[in-house]
Amino acid sequence: MACNGEEVSLRFMPPTIPPEHDDGDWPVDPGRPLGLRLLALLGAFSFVMLGLSSLAPLLHPPQRQPPAWPERPGAEGRA
């Protein structure tokens, strides 16, 4: 394609905007495919579960261990 005698590459031309059509309707967005939506939902659920599992130890109070009994002298030989 020539423009004023110079060669113009089509790679660097901006995309053309389709002409405005005013039929009174909003443009229809087809959205994302169902598989991609489910994959995004799985990723969001995994992210939330990872965050909750990292916070779970902070939410549980530490369990108290009973105090250890001191060893009685001479208890080594008994069963």
N, CA, C and O atoms as CSV, one atom per row, in Angstrom:
chain,resi,resn,atom,element,x,y,z
A,1,MET,N,N,0.853,-1.158,0.000
A,1,MET,CA,C,0.000,0.000,0.000
A,1,MET,C,C,0.907,1.231,0.000
A,1,MET,O,O,1.867,1.304,0.766
A,2,ALA,N,N,0.604,2.164,-0.837
A,2,ALA,CA,C,1.432,3.363,-0.943
A,2,ALA,C,C,0.668,4.568,-0.418
A,2,ALA,O,O,-0.538,4.702,-0.626
A,3,CYS,N,N,1.396,5.441,0.268
A,3,CYS,CA,C,0.803,6.659,0.805
A,3,CYS,C,C,1.776,7.794,0.491
A,3,CYS,O,O,2.860,7.851,1.071
A,4,ASN,N,N,1.410,8.687,-0.406
A,4,ASN,CA,C,2.258,9.790,-0.841
A,4,ASN,C,C,3.595,9.299,-1.399
A,4,ASN,O,O,4.640,9.909,-1.171
A,5,GLY,N,N,3.542,8.205,-2.123
A,5,GLY,CA,C,4.750,7.704,-2.746
A,5,GLY,C,C,5.642,6.893,-1.822
A,5,GLY,O,O,6.686,6.417,-2.266
A,6,GLU,N,N,5.280,6.715,-0.558
A,6,GLU,CA,C,6.091,5.934,0.368
A,6,GLU,C,C,5.396,4.604,0.660
A,6,GLU,O,O,4.169,4.514,0.682
A,7,GLU,N,N,6.204,3.590,0.881
A,7,GLU,CA,C,5.656,2.284,1.210
A,7,GLU,C,C,5.293,2.258,2.703
A,7,GLU,O,O,6.111,2.632,3.543
A,8,VAL,N,N,4.108,1.831,3.025
A,8,VAL,CA,C,3.639,1.797,4.408
A,8,VAL,C,C,3.373,0.344,4.775
A,8,VAL,O,O,2.674,-0.375,4.061
A,9,SER,N,N,3.934,-0.070,5.888
A,9,SER,CA,C,3.734,-1.440,6.353
A,9,SER,C,C,2.413,-1.538,7.091
A,9,SER,O,O,2.048,-0.635,7.843
A,10,LEU,N,N,1.696,-2.629,6.878
A,10,LEU,CA,C,0.416,-2.816,7.545
A,10,LEU,C,C,0.589,-3.224,9.005
A,10,LEU,O,O,-0.354,-3.134,9.791
A,11,ARG,N,N,1.794,-3.672,9.370
A,11,ARG,CA,C,2.021,-4.097,10.750
A,11,ARG,C,C,1.915,-2.929,11.718
A,11,ARG,O,O,1.488,-3.111,12.859
A,12,PHE,N,N,2.293,-1.751,11.289
A,12,PHE,CA,C,2.357,-0.606,12.192
A,12,PHE,C,C,1.140,0.306,12.102
A,12,PHE,O,O,1.117,1.370,12.721
A,13,MET,N,N,0.149,-0.091,11.354
A,13,MET,CA,C,-1.063,0.722,11.259
A,13,MET,C,C,-1.973,0.382,12.438
A,13,MET,O,O,-2.112,-0.790,12.788
A,14,PRO,N,N,-2.584,1.374,13.043
A,14,PRO,CA,C,-3.494,1.080,14.153
A,14,PRO,C,C,-4.724,0.334,13.634
A,14,PRO,O,O,-5.115,0.503,12.479
A,15,PRO,N,N,-5.328,-0.484,14.483
A,15,PRO,CA,C,-6.518,-1.214,14.041
A,15,PRO,C,C,-7.647,-0.231,13.743
A,15,PRO,O,O,-7.796,0.798,14.403
A,16,THR,N,N,-8.410,-0.570,12.762
A,16,THR,CA,C,-9.520,0.306,12.394
A,16,THR,C,C,-10.684,0.063,13.336
A,16,THR,O,O,-10.950,-1.066,13.748
A,17,ILE,N,N,-11.362,1.132,13.665
A,17,ILE,CA,C,-12.532,1.051,14.535
A,17,ILE,C,C,-13.749,0.870,13.641
A,17,ILE,O,O,-13.937,1.627,12.689
A,18,PRO,N,N,-14.575,-0.125,13.938
A,18,PRO,CA,C,-15.745,-0.309,13.087
A,18,PRO,C,C,-16.665,0.906,13.174
A,18,PRO,O,O,-16.707,1.578,14.204
A,19,PRO,N,N,-17.386,1.184,12.121
A,19,PRO,CA,C,-18.275,2.350,12.144
A,19,PRO,C,C,-19.343,2.172,13.214
A,19,PRO,O,O,-19.786,1.061,13.507
A,20,GLU,N,N,-19.734,3.286,13.778
A,20,GLU,CA,C,-20.750,3.273,14.817
A,20,GLU,C,C,-22.086,2.856,14.208
A,20,GLU,O,O,-22.508,3.384,13.179
A,21,HIS,N,N,-22.722,1.927,14.843
A,21,HIS,CA,C,-24.077,1.572,14.431
A,21,HIS,C,C,-24.995,1.825,15.616
A,21,HIS,O,O,-24.741,1.365,16.729
A,22,ASP,N,N,-26.028,2.538,15.366
A,22,ASP,CA,C,-26.930,2.918,16.448
A,22,ASP,C,C,-28.262,2.210,16.241
A,22,ASP,O,O,-29.215,2.768,15.697
A,23,ASP,N,N,-28.291,0.962,16.696
A,23,ASP,CA,C,-29.555,0.244,16.586
A,23,ASP,C,C,-30.283,0.201,17.932
A,23,ASP,O,O,-31.306,-0.467,18.078
A,24,GLY,N,N,-29.736,0.928,18.909
A,24,GLY,CA,C,-30.408,1.029,20.190
A,24,GLY,C,C,-30.055,-0.077,21.164
A,24,GLY,O,O,-30.492,-0.032,22.314
A,25,ASP,N,N,-29.289,-1.059,20.752
A,25,ASP,CA,C,-28.928,-2.164,21.635
A,25,ASP,C,C,-27.515,-1.983,22.147
A,25,ASP,O,O,-26.668,-1.384,21.484
A,26,TRP,N,N,-27.277,-2.505,23.328
A,26,TRP,CA,C,-25.932,-2.527,23.865
A,26,TRP,C,C,-25.143,-3.607,23.148
A,26,TRP,O,O,-25.716,-4.603,22.706
A,27,PRO,N,N,-23.835,-3.422,23.027
A,27,PRO,CA,C,-23.040,-4.494,22.421
A,27,PRO,C,C,-23.068,-5.739,23.308
A,27,PRO,O,O,-23.076,-5.643,24.535
A,28,VAL,N,N,-23.082,-6.877,22.682
A,28,VAL,CA,C,-23.167,-8.146,23.409
A,28,VAL,C,C,-21.756,-8.650,23.673
A,28,VAL,O,O,-20.953,-8.805,22.754
A,29,ASP,N,N,-21.471,-8.901,24.943
A,29,ASP,CA,C,-20.184,-9.470,25.324
A,29,ASP,C,C,-20.386,-10.961,25.526
A,29,ASP,O,O,-21.155,-11.358,26.402
A,30,PRO,N,N,-19.718,-11.797,24.740
A,30,PRO,CA,C,-19.942,-13.234,24.887
A,30,PRO,C,C,-19.382,-13.797,26.185
A,30,PRO,O,O,-19.745,-14.908,26.572
A,31,GLY,N,N,-18.507,-13.064,26.867
A,31,GLY,CA,C,-17.956,-13.536,28.138
A,31,GLY,C,C,-16.881,-14.585,27.925
A,31,GLY,O,O,-16.365,-14.759,26.821
A,32,ARG,N,N,-16.562,-15.268,28.988
A,32,ARG,CA,C,-15.528,-16.296,28.940
A,32,ARG,C,C,-16.167,-17.676,28.803
A,32,ARG,O,O,-17.305,-17.879,29.225
A,33,PRO,N,N,-15.442,-18.616,28.218
A,33,PRO,CA,C,-15.976,-19.978,28.127
A,33,PRO,C,C,-16.133,-20.596,29.521
A,33,PRO,O,O,-15.485,-20.177,30.480
A,34,LEU,N,N,-16.994,-21.585,29.604
A,34,LEU,CA,C,-17.309,-22.205,30.887
A,34,LEU,C,C,-16.072,-22.833,31.523
A,34,LEU,O,O,-15.890,-22.733,32.736
A,35,GLY,N,N,-15.227,-23.472,30.735
A,35,GLY,CA,C,-14.016,-24.095,31.280
A,35,GLY,C,C,-13.093,-23.078,31.914
A,35,GLY,O,O,-12.501,-23.339,32.962
A,36,LEU,N,N,-12.965,-21.920,31.286
A,36,LEU,CA,C,-12.103,-20.872,31.830
A,36,LEU,C,C,-12.702,-20.286,33.108
A,36,LEU,O,O,-11.970,-19.936,34.034
A,37,ARG,N,N,-14.012,-20.180,33.160
A,37,ARG,CA,C,-14.673,-19.696,34.374
A,37,ARG,C,C,-14.466,-20.665,35.531
A,37,ARG,O,O,-14.193,-20.247,36.656
A,38,LEU,N,N,-14.598,-21.969,35.253
A,38,LEU,CA,C,-14.400,-22.967,36.301
A,38,LEU,C,C,-12.948,-22.991,36.766
A,38,LEU,O,O,-12.681,-23.179,37.953
A,39,LEU,N,N,-12.015,-22.805,35.848
A,39,LEU,CA,C,-10.606,-22.769,36.219
A,39,LEU,C,C,-10.316,-21.557,37.109
A,39,LEU,O,O,-9.556,-21.664,38.072
A,40,ALA,N,N,-10.904,-20.426,36.797
A,40,ALA,CA,C,-10.726,-19.233,37.635
A,40,ALA,C,C,-11.353,-19.430,39.006
A,40,ALA,O,O,-10.797,-18.989,40.012
A,41,LEU,N,N,-12.506,-20.089,39.056
A,41,LEU,CA,C,-13.149,-20.363,40.334
A,41,LEU,C,C,-12.306,-21.316,41.174
A,41,LEU,O,O,-12.186,-21.127,42.384
A,42,LEU,N,N,-11.727,-22.325,40.556
A,42,LEU,CA,C,-10.853,-23.251,41.267
A,42,LEU,C,C,-9.612,-22.539,41.796
A,42,LEU,O,O,-9.182,-22.800,42.919
A,43,GLY,N,N,-9.038,-21.648,41.005
A,43,GLY,CA,C,-7.874,-20.889,41.451
A,43,GLY,C,C,-8.208,-19.972,42.616
A,43,GLY,O,O,-7.426,-19.864,43.560
A,44,ALA,N,N,-9.353,-19.313,42.565
A,44,ALA,CA,C,-9.752,-18.434,43.670
A,44,ALA,C,C,-10.006,-19.239,44.941
A,44,ALA,O,O,-9.620,-18.820,46.032
A,45,PHE,N,N,-10.652,-20.391,44.801
A,45,PHE,CA,C,-10.915,-21.245,45.960
A,45,PHE,C,C,-9.609,-21.760,46.558
A,45,PHE,O,O,-9.466,-21.811,47.779
A,46,SER,N,N,-8.663,-22.139,45.714
A,46,SER,CA,C,-7.369,-22.619,46.206
A,46,SER,C,C,-6.621,-21.514,46.943
A,46,SER,O,O,-5.989,-21.764,47.970
A,47,PHE,N,N,-6.692,-20.306,46.423
A,47,PHE,CA,C,-6.025,-19.174,47.062
A,47,PHE,C,C,-6.614,-18.909,48.447
A,47,PHE,O,O,-5.877,-18.651,49.399
A,48,VAL,N,N,-7.926,-18.971,48.556
A,48,VAL,CA,C,-8.578,-18.748,49.852
A,48,VAL,C,C,-8.220,-19.863,50.826
A,48,VAL,O,O,-7.938,-19.593,51.993
A,49,MET,N,N,-8.227,-21.110,50.366
A,49,MET,CA,C,-7.905,-22.228,51.255
A,49,MET,C,C,-6.450,-22.169,51.713
A,49,MET,O,O,-6.148,-22.516,52.855
A,50,LEU,N,N,-5.558,-21.738,50.847
A,50,LEU,CA,C,-4.160,-21.589,51.235
A,50,LEU,C,C,-4.020,-20.515,52.308
A,50,LEU,O,O,-3.259,-20.696,53.259
A,51,GLY,N,N,-4.727,-19.418,52.176
A,51,GLY,CA,C,-4.680,-18.367,53.185
A,51,GLY,C,C,-5.256,-18.820,54.509
A,51,GLY,O,O,-4.706,-18.517,55.568
A,52,LEU,N,N,-6.377,-19.554,54.453
A,52,LEU,CA,C,-6.981,-20.037,55.696
A,52,LEU,C,C,-6.102,-21.075,56.377
A,52,LEU,O,O,-6.006,-21.096,57.605
A,53,SER,N,N,-5.459,-21.935,55.592
A,53,SER,CA,C,-4.615,-22.959,56.212
A,53,SER,C,C,-3.366,-22.341,56.834
A,53,SER,O,O,-2.817,-22.892,57.788
A,54,SER,N,N,-2.916,-21.219,56.313
A,54,SER,CA,C,-1.760,-20.573,56.931
A,54,SER,C,C,-2.157,-19.794,58.187
A,54,SER,O,O,-1.320,-19.549,59.056
A,55,LEU,N,N,-3.431,-19.404,58.285
A,55,LEU,CA,C,-3.899,-18.687,59.476
A,55,LEU,C,C,-4.433,-19.619,60.552
A,55,LEU,O,O,-4.578,-19.197,61.699
A,56,ALA,N,N,-4.731,-20.864,60.225
A,56,ALA,CA,C,-5.331,-21.791,61.184
A,56,ALA,C,C,-4.478,-21.992,62.431
A,56,ALA,O,O,-5.044,-22.012,63.524
A,57,PRO,N,N,-3.150,-22.142,62.346
A,57,PRO,CA,C,-2.381,-22.310,63.582
A,57,PRO,C,C,-2.450,-21.085,64.502
A,57,PRO,O,O,-2.308,-21.222,65.717
A,58,LEU,N,N,-2.660,-19.921,63.951
A,58,LEU,CA,C,-2.752,-18.723,64.775
A,58,LEU,C,C,-4.086,-18.638,65.518
A,58,LEU,O,O,-4.179,-17.993,66.562
A,59,LEU,N,N,-5.111,-19.287,64.980
A,59,LEU,CA,C,-6.439,-19.209,65.580
A,59,LEU,C,C,-6.629,-20.218,66.711
A,59,LEU,O,O,-7.488,-20.025,67.571
A,60,HIS,N,N,-5.845,-21.281,66.718
A,60,HIS,CA,C,-5.964,-22.295,67.761
A,60,HIS,C,C,-4.978,-21.986,68.884
A,60,HIS,O,O,-3.794,-21.772,68.626
A,61,PRO,N,N,-5.458,-21.961,70.132
A,61,PRO,CA,C,-4.525,-21.740,71.234
A,61,PRO,C,C,-3.639,-22.979,71.410
A,61,PRO,O,O,-4.078,-24.091,71.114
A,62,PRO,N,N,-2.425,-22.811,71.877
A,62,PRO,CA,C,-1.558,-23.982,72.067
A,62,PRO,C,C,-2.125,-24.880,73.167
A,62,PRO,O,O,-2.658,-24.397,74.166
A,63,GLN,N,N,-2.000,-26.190,72.966
A,63,GLN,CA,C,-2.497,-27.127,73.966
A,63,GLN,C,C,-1.499,-27.203,75.116
A,63,GLN,O,O,-0.284,-27.218,74.920
A,64,ARG,N,N,-2.052,-27.250,76.306
A,64,ARG,CA,C,-1.190,-27.283,77.488
A,64,ARG,C,C,-0.763,-28.718,77.755
A,64,ARG,O,O,-1.586,-29.633,77.736
A,65,GLN,N,N,0.514,-28.908,78.002
A,65,GLN,CA,C,1.063,-30.207,78.358
A,65,GLN,C,C,1.025,-30.352,79.875
A,65,GLN,O,O,1.351,-29.409,80.597
A,66,PRO,N,N,0.630,-31.528,80.364
A,66,PRO,CA,C,0.681,-31.708,81.820
A,66,PRO,C,C,2.133,-31.695,82.280
A,66,PRO,O,O,3.023,-32.121,81.545
A,67,PRO,N,N,2.369,-31.216,83.473
A,67,PRO,CA,C,3.759,-31.169,83.937
A,67,PRO,C,C,4.325,-32.585,84.086
A,67,PRO,O,O,3.616,-33.513,84.477
A,68,ALA,N,N,5.575,-32.727,83.776
A,68,ALA,CA,C,6.222,-34.036,83.891
A,68,ALA,C,C,6.490,-34.344,85.365
A,68,ALA,O,O,6.919,-33.477,86.126
A,69,TRP,N,N,6.230,-35.581,85.748
A,69,TRP,CA,C,6.489,-35.995,87.127
A,69,TRP,C,C,7.969,-36.242,87.297
A,69,TRP,O,O,8.612,-36.822,86.421
A,70,PRO,N,N,8.498,-35.820,88.384
A,70,PRO,CA,C,9.923,-36.093,88.609
A,70,PRO,C,C,10.152,-37.593,88.820
A,70,PRO,O,O,9.289,-38.296,89.346
A,71,GLU,N,N,11.296,-38.054,88.412
A,71,GLU,CA,C,11.641,-39.468,88.578
A,71,GLU,C,C,11.866,-39.774,90.051
A,71,GLU,O,O,12.524,-39.017,90.765
A,72,ARG,N,N,11.306,-40.901,90.497
A,72,ARG,CA,C,11.539,-41.330,91.873
A,72,ARG,C,C,12.865,-42.068,91.967
A,72,ARG,O,O,13.210,-42.835,91.069
A,73,PRO,N,N,13.578,-41.857,92.994
A,73,PRO,CA,C,14.846,-42.584,93.134
A,73,PRO,C,C,14.574,-44.085,93.287
A,73,PRO,O,O,13.686,-44.498,94.033
A,74,GLY,N,N,15.343,-44.871,92.577
A,74,GLY,CA,C,15.249,-46.320,92.661
A,74,GLY,C,C,14.158,-46.905,91.776
A,74,GLY,O,O,13.832,-48.082,91.929
A,75,ALA,N,N,13.579,-46.137,90.856
A,75,ALA,CA,C,12.517,-46.652,89.982
A,75,ALA,C,C,13.069,-47.294,88.730
A,75,ALA,O,O,12.299,-47.838,87.939
A,76,GLU,N,N,14.381,-47.253,88.517
A,76,GLU,CA,C,14.954,-47.796,87.295
A,76,GLU,C,C,14.836,-49.306,87.225
A,76,GLU,O,O,14.677,-49.847,86.131
A,77,GLY,N,N,14.904,-49.990,88.316
A,77,GLY,CA,C,14.899,-51.446,88.323
A,77,GLY,C,C,13.507,-52.047,88.282
A,77,GLY,O,O,13.382,-53.245,88.025
A,78,ARG,N,N,12.480,-51.294,88.516
A,78,ARG,CA,C,11.114,-51.842,88.528
A,78,ARG,C,C,10.499,-51.800,87.139
A,78,ARG,O,O,10.846,-50.962,86.307
A,79,ALA,N,N,9.587,-52.718,86.914
A,79,ALA,CA,C,8.904,-52.763,85.632
A,79,ALA,C,C,7.491,-52.258,85.729
A,79,ALA,O,O,6.776,-52.230,84.728
